[in-house]
Amino acid sequence: MAKKNDSGFQSSAGLMRYFDSENEKGLKISPRAVIGLAVGLVVIVLLANTLFPL
């Protein structure tokens, strides 16, 4: 019979502690800015592909 592995909470405790602590020194970017940059990059790539086809 296999042993029951009860180390789930103990092994995830470090990750929970890591994600609970917020770093105030990091760069803060709003979600709208990330989506805007992604859409802008797609538009630039599509325009470049249209204007300069290979």
C-alpha positions in Angstrom: 0.0 0.0 0.0 1.4 3.4 -1.0 2.1 6.0 1.7 -0.1 9.1 1.8 1.8 12.3 0.9 0.7 15.0 3.4 3.4 17.6 2.4 1.1 19.7 0.2 0.6 22.6 2.6 4.2 22.6 3.8 5.6 22.7 0.3 3.3 25.5 -0.8 3.8 27.6 2.3 7.0 29.2 0.8 5.1 30.1 -2.4 2.3 31.6 -0.5 4.7 33.7 1.6 6.5 34.8 -1.6 3.3 35.9 -3.4 1.8 37.5 -0.3 4.7 39.9 0.1 4.5 42.8 -2.4 7.7 44.5 -3.5 7.2 48.3 -3.5 10.5 48.8 -5.4 9.2 47.2 -8.6 7.9 48.9 -11.7 4.1 49.3 -11.6 2.3 49.0 -15.0 -1.5 49.2 -15.2 -3.3 46.3 -17.0 -4.7 48.8 -19.6 -1.2 49.9 -20.5 -0.1 46.3 -21.1 -3.1 45.6 -23.3 -2.6 48.9 -25.1 1.0 48.1 -25.8 0.1 44.7 -27.1 -2.5 46.1 -29.4 -0.1 48.8 -30.6 2.5 46.2 -31.3 0.1 44.1 -33.4 -0.9 47.2 -35.4 2.8 48.0 -36.1 3.5 44.5 -37.2 0.5 44.4 -39.5 1.4 47.8 -41.0 5.0 46.7 -41.5 3.9 43.5 -43.2 1.5 45.4 -45.5 4.0 48.2 -46.4 7.1 46.0 -46.7 6.1 42.6 -47.9 8.8 39.9 -48.2 
